[in-house]
Structure formats: structure tokens, C-alpha cells
């Protein structure tokens, strides 16, 4: 791989990690969602660079487009733009530190053992991952899970709308002068 390619991938990796961390540490939910959009766009550029244009377009269309519009709609509908300053669950910072330590150990183990040969890489046909094959597989072999996911997403959207709908208060209405 040429040096410019390594620099390009390293730059995209730094941008992806920076936007992911920015999403996690941001207290404003709108800004966190926008950082997630930038992360999705960076991942889509990585897909393009790796020769997977269908995955890149799907990443932008589905995640950065539709899902993030839904997230932003729910955030503004709930009025949850700012997260509380206090710790909602006791001990979650300790659990996060433990998970971060486990992640660092895994990265170190990967770097130590990365040159060991695991086995031969499987051959992949040219049609693998094409939009036609993905569509045929989704609508034949995985039709039931696809329908179930659609129902779950629809019920989650309806549930969010019902939960955020303000209650109508019925006032004791008496016409003027008839008390």
C-alpha cells in the first residue's frame, strides 16, 4: 500500500475515533447526534476507500439519513437536548473505566499477536455483496426477520409519539353567568 493510502486511512481512523468520542462526551444531545452523523460519514468514506460503494451509500442513506432524522426528531420532541449534570446510575463511571481497561488490554493483545497466522482466507465470489444478491437474500431467506424489524421500528416510533404527547387537561367549563 502506498504511503499516501496509509496516511489517508490513518486520517480517517483519527476522525472516526474523534467523532465517536465527541459523541460520547457531549452533554448536548443534538450535538452528540451530529457527531454521530459525522462518524457515519467517515465510516462511509472508509467503505468507499475499501471498494464497497453499496455499503457506503447504504451507510449514508440509512444511518446518516433516516435513522439520524428519527433520532433528532425524538430528541427535540422529548425536549431532551441537555443531559443532566449528575450521575443517573451509581457506579456507571466505574463500570465504564473497567470496560475501557478491558478494551485497552484487548488492543495490546491484538498488537502482540497480530502477526500469527490463523488460517487461509476464504475465497469470495465477485457477486458476493452485490445489491441484487443482498436483496434476493433479504426477501427470501430473511423475510420474517425483516418484517419483525419493521414492526419493532414502527411500534417504537408510535410509542415515542404516544409517550411525548401532552395530556389534555379538561377544565370545568361553565358558561359565563351560569354559576
C-alpha positions as CSV (number, residue, x, y, z in Angstrom):
1,X,0.0,0.0,0.0
2,X,1.4,3.4,-0.9
3,X,2.3,5.8,1.9
4,X,-0.5,8.2,0.8
5,X,-3.0,5.4,1.3
6,X,-1.7,4.7,4.8
7,X,-1.9,8.4,5.7
8,X,-5.5,8.6,4.3
9,X,-6.6,5.6,6.3
10,X,-4.9,6.9,9.4
11,X,-6.6,10.3,9.0
12,X,-10.0,8.7,8.6
13,X,-9.4,6.5,11.6
14,X,-8.5,9.5,13.7
15,X,-11.6,11.4,12.5
16,X,-13.8,8.4,13.2
17,X,-12.4,7.9,16.8
18,X,-12.6,11.7,17.5
19,X,-16.2,12.0,16.4
20,X,-17.1,8.8,18.3
21,X,-15.5,10.2,21.5
22,X,-17.1,13.6,20.8
23,X,-20.5,11.9,20.6
24,X,-19.9,10.2,23.9
25,X,-18.7,13.1,26.0
26,X,-21.1,15.7,24.6
27,X,-23.8,16.8,27.1
28,X,-26.0,18.3,24.4
29,X,-27.9,15.5,22.7
30,X,-28.3,17.4,19.4
31,X,-24.5,18.0,19.2
32,X,-23.9,14.3,20.1
33,X,-26.3,13.2,17.3
34,X,-24.5,15.5,14.8
35,X,-21.1,14.0,15.9
36,X,-22.7,10.6,15.2
37,X,-23.6,11.8,11.7
38,X,-20.0,12.8,11.1
39,X,-18.9,9.4,12.4
40,X,-21.3,7.6,10.0
41,X,-20.0,9.8,7.1
42,X,-16.4,8.9,8.0
43,X,-17.3,5.2,8.0
44,X,-19.0,5.6,4.6
45,X,-15.8,7.1,3.2
46,X,-13.8,4.2,4.6
47,X,-16.3,1.8,2.8
48,X,-15.7,3.7,-0.4
49,X,-12.0,3.5,0.0
50,X,-12.2,-0.2,0.6
51,X,-14.2,-0.7,-2.6
52,X,-17.7,-1.2,-1.2
53,X,-19.8,1.6,-2.8
54,X,-23.1,-0.1,-2.0
55,X,-22.2,-0.2,1.7
56,X,-21.1,3.4,1.6
57,X,-24.4,4.6,0.0
58,X,-26.4,2.4,2.4
59,X,-24.5,3.9,5.4
60,X,-25.2,7.4,4.3
61,X,-28.8,6.8,3.3
62,X,-30.0,4.6,6.1
63,X,-27.9,5.7,9.1
64,X,-26.8,9.2,8.4
65,X,-30.1,10.0,6.7
66,X,-33.1,8.2,8.0
67,X,-32.0,7.0,11.4
68,X,-30.4,10.3,12.4
69,X,-33.5,12.2,11.3
70,X,-35.6,9.9,13.5
71,X,-33.1,10.4,16.5
72,X,-33.2,14.2,16.1
73,X,-37.0,14.2,15.8
74,X,-37.3,12.2,19.0
75,X,-34.7,14.3,20.9
76,X,-36.5,17.5,20.0
77,X,-39.9,16.0,20.6
78,X,-38.9,14.8,24.1
79,X,-37.1,18.1,24.9
80,X,-34.1,16.1,26.0
81,X,-31.4,18.3,24.4
82,X,-29.4,18.7,27.5
83,X,-28.3,15.7,29.7
84,X,-28.4,16.1,33.4
85,X,-25.2,17.0,35.1
86,X,-25.4,14.4,37.8
87,X,-24.7,10.7,37.6
88,X,-28.1,8.9,36.8
89,X,-26.8,5.5,37.8
90,X,-24.5,4.9,40.7
91,X,-21.3,3.2,39.6
92,X,-21.6,3.6,35.9
93,X,-18.3,5.6,35.8
94,X,-16.5,2.7,37.5
95,X,-18.1,0.2,35.1
96,X,-17.0,2.4,32.2
97,X,-13.5,2.5,33.4
98,X,-13.4,-1.3,33.8
99,X,-14.7,-1.7,30.2
100,X,-12.1,0.8,28.9
101,X,-9.4,-1.1,30.7
102,X,-10.6,-4.4,29.1
103,X,-10.6,-2.7,25.7
104,X,-7.0,-1.4,26.2
105,X,-5.9,-5.0,27.2
106,X,-7.6,-6.4,24.0
107,X,-5.9,-3.8,21.8
108,X,-2.5,-4.7,23.4
109,X,-3.1,-8.4,22.9
110,X,-4.1,-7.8,19.3
111,X,-0.9,-5.8,18.7
112,X,1.2,-8.5,20.3
113,X,-0.4,-11.4,18.4
114,X,-1.3,-9.8,15.1
115,X,1.5,-11.5,13.1
116,X,0.4,-15.0,13.9
117,X,-1.3,-16.9,11.1
118,X,-4.8,-18.0,11.9
119,X,-5.6,-19.8,8.7
120,X,-6.2,-19.3,5.0
121,X,-8.6,-16.6,3.9
122,X,-11.7,-17.9,2.3
123,X,-12.3,-17.2,-1.4
124,X,-15.2,-14.8,-2.2
125,X,-17.1,-14.7,-5.5
126,X,-17.5,-11.4,-7.4
127,X,-21.2,-11.4,-6.9
128,X,-20.9,-11.5,-3.1
129,X,-22.3,-8.4,-1.5
130,X,-23.9,-7.0,-4.7
131,X,-27.2,-5.2,-4.3
132,X,-29.1,-7.9,-6.3
133,X,-27.8,-10.7,-4.1
134,X,-28.4,-8.8,-0.9
135,X,-32.0,-8.0,-2.0
136,X,-32.7,-11.6,-3.0
137,X,-31.3,-12.9,0.3
138,X,-33.2,-10.4,2.4
139,X,-36.6,-11.1,0.7
140,X,-36.2,-14.9,0.6
141,X,-34.1,-16.3,3.4
142,X,-34.6,-13.4,5.9
143,X,-38.1,-12.2,5.1
144,X,-39.6,-12.9,8.5
145,X,-36.8,-11.2,10.5
146,X,-37.1,-8.2,8.1
147,X,-40.8,-8.0,8.7
148,X,-40.3,-8.3,12.5
149,X,-37.7,-5.5,12.5
150,X,-40.1,-3.3,10.5
151,X,-42.9,-3.9,13.1
152,X,-40.5,-3.2,16.0
153,X,-39.3,0.1,14.5
154,X,-42.9,1.1,13.8
155,X,-44.0,0.3,17.3
156,X,-41.0,2.2,18.8
157,X,-41.9,5.3,16.7
158,X,-45.6,5.1,17.7
159,X,-44.6,4.5,21.4
160,X,-42.3,7.6,21.4
161,X,-45.1,9.7,19.9
162,X,-47.6,8.4,22.5
163,X,-45.2,9.0,25.4
164,X,-44.4,12.5,24.4
165,X,-48.0,13.6,23.6
166,X,-49.1,16.2,26.2
167,X,-52.0,15.3,28.3
168,X,-55.1,17.3,27.6
169,X,-56.5,18.8,30.8
170,X,-60.2,19.1,30.9
171,X,-61.3,22.2,32.7
172,X,-64.6,22.6,34.4
173,X,-66.2,24.7,31.7
174,X,-69.2,26.7,32.8
175,X,-70.7,29.3,30.6
176,X,-70.3,32.9,31.9
177,X,-73.1,34.0,34.2
178,X,-74.4,30.4,34.9
179,X,-72.5,29.7,38.1
